[in-house]
């Protein structure tokens, strides 16, 4: 195996292993002795930790999950692999979060890890995404819907700010990983709430249905 091939393999495998770090699961076990995948929304993500474990634990999990995505791309860049492999390493980190080898491939949706990938590749998208998230949260009081919509800004950032066709294609494909996994949850919450309007315009952040 050549040095370049070895670097590519390390970047891809390393990205997956970084993404597989089950921070939400660890937080739930250490703080409350629970499997975070069995309570609340049953998602192994920061938002579920916020509600079922605590605010501090949720913030820590959010930071770690974002860091996993950024670290995967940073590792690939440090190894000097082509940009396409950097993007692939970021994608495998998101896949690793959703299908962690340590937990029999049953993980979370990968939204925070996806943000970490975008932070490293397209940092100008972060303030735009945060602004959209804040606005949608004020209107809907629905964090999952709000940051799902905010994530959609990144293909436009790639096109309008970075002028990178490869980033546009990459962000569109990468967004499919968490967004498709959010659909069943949103449908479930809609059924429990009694309609799309009540789901989208909730009275408060604790209205979890």
N, C-alpha and C positions, 0 to 999 in steps of 0.2 A: 504494500500500500504506500503510495506517495505521500509526501508531507501535506500536500493540498487536500488529498482525499481524506487523510486522517483528521485534518482540521475541520473539514466539512462534517465528518461523522461525529466528532466531538461537539460541534456547534448544535447539530440537530438532536443528538441524544441528550446533551446537556440541557438544551431548551426544554425538552420533555420532562426531564427529571426535576428541573427547577419548578416547572409548572405543576408537577405532581405533589409538591410540598403541601400537605393538607392543613393549612393554618387554621381554618375555621373548625375543623374536626378537633384539632389539638386544643384550641381555646375552649371548646365545649366540654371536652373531657377533663381538662385541668381545672377549669373554673366551676363547673356545675356537675361534672360526672355524667354528662349526657352525650348522646350521639346527635350532633346538630342536624343530621340528615333524617332524623326521626321526629323532629319537633317543628312547630311553626310552619313555614313554607316548605320545609324539608329540603331546602337548598343549602349546599355547603358554601355559603358566601357571607360576606361581611354584613349585609342587611339583616339576614336571619340571626346572626350573632348579636347585632345591636338590640334586637327585640327579645331574644331568648337567653342571652348571657350577660350583656351589659354594654354600656356605651364605650368604656375604655377598651374592652376586649374587641368590640366591633371596629374601633379606630385602628387598633393594632393589626387586626386581620386585614382590614382594607389596605393599610400601608404595606404589609407583607405581600398581599396578592398583587398589588400594583407593582411592587418591586420585583416580583417573579418575572413579569413580562419584560420590564426594562432590563433586568439582569440577563435574560436570555439573549436579547439583541446585543447588549453590551459585550457579552462573552463572544458572540459570533464576530463582532467588529474587532475585538482584541485579537482574535485568531487570524484576522486578515482575510476572511473569506469574501467572495463576491456578495454584492448587495442582495441578490436573489436568495442567497443562503441566509443572510441576516433576517430577511422576511420569513423564510421557512422556519428558522429557529424560533421566531416570535410566534408563528402559527402553532408549532409543536408545544410551546409553553401553554397556550390557550387550550389545546387539546389535552395536555397533561393535567390541567386543572379540572377539566371535565371528566377525564378518565384516568385517575391516578393509579399507578401500579400498586401503591401501598394499601389501597382500600378496595381492592378487587374491581377497579375501574369504575367506581361509582362516586362521582364527585359533583362539582358545582357547574354553574353555567359559564363562568369565565369572563364576565363583564369587566371586573377590576383588572384581571391579568391582561385583557385586551387593551385597556387604557394604558397600562404600563408599556406595552409594545408601541402604542401610538405616541406616548410621551417621548420615547427615545427617538422614534423616526420622524415625527411631525410635532414638535413641541408647540408650534404656534396654534395648533388645534385645541390645546388645553384651555386657554382662557375663553375661547369661543364655545367649547363644549360646556364649560362651567356656567357660562352665561345662559345658555339654552336650558341646562339642567335647573338652574335657579328659577328661571322664569316659569318653566313647566311645573316645578314643584309648588310655586306660589299659586298657580292656576288650578292644579289637580290634587295637590297633597298626596301624590302617588309616586313614591321614589322610584319603583321599578319602571313604570311607564316613562317617568321623566328622564332617567339616564339612558333608557333604550332609545328615546328620541334624540337625546344629546349625542349618542354615539354615531347617529346617521350623518352628523356634520362632517366626519372625517374624510369621506370620499370627496366632498366639495372642497375641503381644505387642501387635499392633495392636488386637486385640479386647479383651483383658483389662486392658491398661495405658493405651492411648491412646483406647480406645472410639471408633475410627474405622472405620466400615464401608468407606469408600473405601480406606483403608490395607490392610484385610483383603483386599479384592478385588485391589488392586494387587499386594500381596506374593504372593498365590497365583498370579496370572498371571505375575509376573516370575520366580518360582521355576521355572516350567516351562522357561524358556530354558536354564539350566545343567543342571537335573536330568535333562531328557530327553537331553541330550548326555552325561551321565555313564553312562546305562544301558548303551550298547554297551561302554564301557570296563570296567564292573563285570562284565558277562557274559564278556568276554574274559579277565579275571583269574580268574574263577570256573572257566572251562574249563581254564586253565593250572594252577590250583592243585589241581584234582581234586574240588572240592566246596565248597558254601557254608560249611560249618563251618570248614574249613581256611582259606578265604579270609578269613572274618570274624575268626578267632582266630589271627592270625599270630604267629610267634615274635619277630619284631623289625621295626623300621621299614624296614630295608633289604631285607626279604623282598618283592621287587617282582614276582616271578614273571615 
